[in-house]
Every structure is written in C-alpha cells, then in structure tokens.
Amino acid sequence: MTAEVHALTAVGLFVAAIATIVVGAWGGRFSRTTSDFLVASRTVGSRWNAAAVSGEYLSAASFLGVAGLIAKYGADALWYPVGFTAGYLGLLLFVAAPLRRSGAYTVPDFAEFRLASTAARKTAMLVVVVVCVLYLIPQFQGAGLTLNILLGAPVWAGVVGVGLIVIVNVVGGGMRSITFVQAFQYWLKLTAIAVPALVLIGVFAQDPTPIGEPAPPRITTATTVDVTTDVSVTVAETTGVRVTGMLDGIVVDDAPVATTGPHVISAGSTIFLDAGAATPVVAGAPTQNADWIAPGGGFGGNHPLYQVLSLIIATFLGVMGLPHVLVRFYTNPDGRSARRTALAVIALLSLFYLFPILLGVFARLYVPELLITGTADAAVLLLPSAAVGGIAGQILAALVAAGAIAAFLATSSGLLVSVAGALATDLLRGRVRDFRVAAVIGGLIPIGLSLAAASLELSRTVGLVFAVAASTLCPLLVLGIWWRGLTAVGAIAGLIVGGASSGSATMLAIAGVADDDVLGGWLEVVIGYPAAVTVPLAFGTMVLVSRMTRRRVPADLARTFARMHVPERVGMGLDRTPGRASD
C-alpha cells in the first residue's frame, strides 16, 4: 500500500474518531443524573432511537464480516444478514413493549422485577457482563486488524486506541451521550458502505463477469500472497500457481503446485499467482463459482444443514438476548414508542445489509486472493483500491475505513454502557461516579482479553456470542414476559445451563481444539454452531425446573403481568429507581 493511500486512509480514520469524540462530548453536556447515564432519562423518540439502535447493532461483523463470509461461502452466508435483521421481528412482537412497560433499567433489574428474586438478578447480571465482554473482544480485535491492514500499525495499537475512545465517551456522558454518537454513526456507516457498493456496480456494469459458472475464481493481475499462518487449501487448477517456502511439508523454491486437490502451505511461505490463474481456496470453502452460488454447502466442514439451521436459531433468537440492544428500548418514553423503534430498526437494517451482500459478490470477483488464507474480513477494506484504483479508489478506501472505525466505536460503546450499568447498579451504589468507575473497569478488561485471545472471523465470533445470548437472556425474557409459570429457581437453572453449555462451546471453538474426525464431525460442528442444542436445552431447563418449583411463583404475579401487558394509558406503569442511591 502506498504512502498516499496511507495518508488518505489515516485522514478518514482520524476524522471519524474525532467526530465521534466531538458528538459524544456534545451529548455528554446533557448528562447529569444516573437516569441520564443509564437510559437517557427515557426521553429518546422512536426515530432517533432507531438510528441509534441500528448504529449500535451494526458492528464490525456486519460492516466487514458479512461481505467476507459471502465471498467465501456464497449463498448460505446470506443467512447472516437475514438472521441479524429478522431477529428484530421477534423483538418487536414479543419483547420490546412489555420490557419497556416493566420500568426496568437493565436486564438484571427486569429479572428482579419479574421474579422478585435478588439471586435471579445477580445471575442475570453475571450473564450480561459475560455476553458483553465476549462481544467486545471481537470488536477490539477487529479494530486492531483493520488498522494493521490499512495503516500497517501494530494490532495492539488499534485495540488500545479504539478501547480508550470508547471508555472516554461512555465515562463522559453514558447513554445520553452515546445515543447521539450511535445515531450519527449509523448514517456514517451506511454512507461508507453504500457509496463504494454503488461505484462497484458501475465498474461491474462496464465489464460484466459471469458469476455462477462452473469455474474457479481467477486472478486478473499477477499477485503475491504471504502466508502468515499454516493454511490448508484446495487447488482447482495448477497452471500459474507457484510456492516458495514449505508445501505439504517439503521445502520448495518457486515451485509449481503439481496436482489439484488439497494442499498444506506453511506459515512464512509465499504464493505466486500469474494473471488468469485459478485462485486456490481455503479448505472447506467452495472452489467452483457454481457451487458457491448454490445453497446447501454450509460454512465448511461436515453437516452443512445443521450449521445453517443452528445459525438461524442463534441469529433469530440472539437479538432478543443482547444486553446492549435491550437497554436501548429502556430509553423510549413508553411501550408504543419501543415497538415503533423496533419496526424502524428493521427498515434501517434491511437497507444497510443490501450493500455488504453486493460487496461480498464483488470481493469474489476483484480480490479472490483473500480466499487463499480465509482472511476475508479484509475484503471490504481492500475492494475499492483493487477494483477502482487511482485517487478515486483511495478516496473510497478512506471512506470505508471511516465506516469501519465507526462500526467498532458504536457497538463497543453500547456494550460498555450495558456492562457499566449492570456493575454500577448491582455491585456498586448506582451513582454517576459508580457508573464511571464501572465503565473504566469494564472497558479495560476486554482490551486485555482481546490482546491475549485468539481470533476467528468476525461474523463467526459474533455468531457464537449470539448463540450465548439466545441460550441465556432470550429464554429469560420470553418466558418471563409470556409464561406465568416461570420461577426464580427455574430461571437461574436455565441461565446456568444455557450459559455454561453455550459459553463452553464458544471457548472451545475459539481455541480450535475440536477435531473434525471425532464422532463423524458432529463434535466440531456442535461446538462451532451450538445454538440448535443449547437454546432448547436452556428453554427446557427453565420450564422443567419451574414446573418442579411451581409453589415459588411470586405472589403478586397478576400485577406484574398487568404492568407489562396493559397499555400505559391505563395508568399502571411505574418506572423503577436505579441503584440504591443517586447523585
């Protein structure tokens, strides 16, 4: 990458970061009370809140990861944007209005309101913190990867830099401040991804290339690929493919790949591709474009149908268990406004996700070399320069960089507010100063974990976090709102079982300890896509244990349900007080 590209990209990143800080500081001037920091004093209208929810929700996985997965796996990867959006339909129908009418400030606060149990509240608080920290880790890692790709900066610099900006914004103004920031960042991200996609449509229209033919993706100009970690690839055609380094355990020097099929290329090797050569593809991904465009191939490995079904469950239900999404609905004035917000969010997300899908298709055409190492998260970042080139490509690349940094900042800010709110009101006294202390601690811990932990693709990691949310807070909210038989003991048991099973699977998937030969590949696929197992397990545990402890149903359950389901105009609504004291 040239110095000019570095300079323009750096300007894009700098402007996005400074704008975030300035907007946050402006919003922070209105934050005075604990209620301002936790739920913006419940004064955010549906249109403004919908933009803020969308800005917060569209993380690095949406901005970078979706396009990369589509470039790599094709039609089945479309379930990621579909699931990310459709999950809000469940939120609209089952959760948004009753949750807001409960008058709670946080998910743990709702657990105590519904179940009349401090133990249930503490358990929910622990789950909220775990889910948010797990979600923060890929955001910070993605920031490090992005700055490394765009500027050549060390990975840790992006992690620490984005983490500190998020902490400053949240400490400065809490929910009221980041509401302005996230609404601004939605429109920035939409612009940053829509403009390059529309330009690339024009480029494609000038020289249309068949997409679904039974042929592998091809390099248009001679390309060199440095391999940084051991990678297993499938070679469809050997012509024009050479390797220097270690190929299948043998040291080679500019040697052609002799045979088609699977090969292992070791870290430190270099792959040389002549113009027109077929691109080797990371093992598990479709090698032929006809297979790529057809559904049913899954995401690599065995049992593709199970992978897709489990992903659908995780994304559809996981939205109803994401603490940083749920907390935004507490900021609406009433339940009706919360429903309007959810409906508007569906429209905004549907518009946004059109563009990563297009960029995923273009990435397979214009930067197929990314398929060799599987690092397809970089596709959106590299597409403008590769497909457009010149000063126009550099400007587009800078715009994309600004959108990417906005994605990290917006989602991370919402997650940190959720962590700080839970810690401040459940472990501390719930004052403004406690919120700020909790935000600093809650921000520093995931920064450290991001530097220490291994990483998967952004959307894969976020999909695992969705599985944890769908296996814990989703059943708590759905059953808590719609089933009178849920008891505190049942809820706690379900949270523990769902959290332990899905959390363990997530850790094992990130560690990569499962072998695809064990149990016919079922162990690996269940660990990688656990929701189809862990979600029914959590729901079943809550129902079964609640049945066994039915005598412990709260005494004033009829009044609690009336508050959640009766419209506000009846006059039964009452907002709860945060923490034990306020400044």
Steps between C-alpha positions, in 0.01 A plus 500: 500500500639838404571795725221696329248230587631492854458878528144510365399200708654652809302819436177298468568316823602818681191694390266216604666466840503876569138537386404221739673672790351842414144368464542303820628804688207706371252236614680465829411860591142386558593215736450585865318222682534126532193464280675705228799265509296178507198565275527865380215578745263303270454796266632364168236499223450202269665648187810621682519180701461282189804666343692457827397133533603434140828684545574298810388168353698523174829381637823406330342163424236674289723761341793272417412141584180448300660590167799279579284199583292544185816521290626184664192279546242646261125454525482345847681799650195710408340361816729726703345833383155341483525373855658820632200694364217253558589470867345843548164361388499276807612793711216710357233235553598349834735719702527873419178643646462273809866550585465878487175494701674302773678825590832319545837666445702194408442132421595400859251762621233334287590160649444633851177677397352188340627232738524693828843347559834665563672169417341505154612861464860417588505203264361710216759769576779246468362379166469857371863573585622176339301555180617860469865416563486215247346741249757773571795272430436455123421871469837598641680225307332619181622853568854371538473301177359797310771744604761236428368447147439865419789674671745223583461588868559230763183307582517604864490869401154465344372299795624750758411811297139402432460371855614829652272712277203285601584529869534880475163540327312273739661650810424849371129468439368145525186408306395856421838573343533182298144531368615798293822321406329180386232679297774698322701184442212311338481757222879509472517122465217494247677762290837328535370168372236619252719736297774239422233240421324732255830593337592133464164433336608752236839331463334160463250632246784616274656154491248243625655172610301176527453422868340157522693299241659161586846657517727616785559870581797638307771758558490786247855625563809321627478483880719397791348370823699472823383218726524596869343188654483140383212466254329207328384585149328330209662557161255476209754566222879486527589729209663823614517406872848483661625486857818601678531366854350176624236314298352181650797477739763534226726802458453647150629803310271655240363154431175443312223317681508159333149369562149625555324431828588568865840638602652645818709817472700589809540838667776712350437372148418716197248412229550642149196520273530590133235714333204280412596225745226325695510604866560223754226513762527434873387147586127465552398789277354433153763504225259535206284809458201282413528328840554835670178649366291190582358453853568196715877508534505642852806670644767237451529161664241233551124525553424824310124480561551493876738798474242710319211403728703571812612835362137593429402418859795696642442815295119501515486449879833653597379853430246457780784427740756766414530733803621803303200472266248444778624794705425739215128417524504621861577846361164528321229701677247211488423156358338634184809701420713189563299306241534783248873500562529126428298538179718789380815303584387216271468749214839661567679165528334365186631800308852466641542126439438536128848642461721243684330233289598682181854555628530130582423413139743762370770377739493155337548668163757769580702376803478118478850466644342555844337158462840331525562581865135539597559852638197624313417760766739728313296483179298819555815691593700392194226498234499872409871517426500166318194559280506876443860606552646850471399793714132397483585160646706663772216733596256209512745303712523792743119517518481127571766536768294773669194276494695208643631699794146631561377140514750412770428813703118489485457137600772509762344810660162332537655186644704698750191695614326167567794368698537822697126520572488143629811536715410845632149408608566146622847506653535870582256765627367603161626859508650686202848458644439125536390480137821671392719271710317196363546628144876531544531151648258351251696652212849406609426131557391421142792703364736264683305192391498618138877515500534156657226298326512331161257624238261351246325676214300795634158367404585151626600639839195726520280206396633308800417794730149504352476131595592582861242781512234276343575230758480724806327839500262418212319219690501713816323785320263296283386272782509782754271716289261236364496206743360542851653172614864617492658498845825654623651155552403395148640819349829466685534134402433583134748788502769277648438205267463716190795721590731212590420293192513782244791676673706180509432439133608855418828464689575164336418638155734796546772270635448271199543180701229294329610254231270451201565125512336452842146357494475544127562874532201559731713613795667773294178622340306512829782694666522738206123549471355415843165684495292210362599302810545759772189712436251211540706385798466839671127534426438142611694544823309817591165333435586172673649654814220757520246216486683328783497822709157631401418595859767770485321712240501865625186594694422823309539342155165632369605858569843444343345363180247782489781757512681330209200443274245773575545824295650794684184710468335275757740648752663186641852579378768595752869545422738342746775692679859418402740380767480571866568871481562768244713805485 
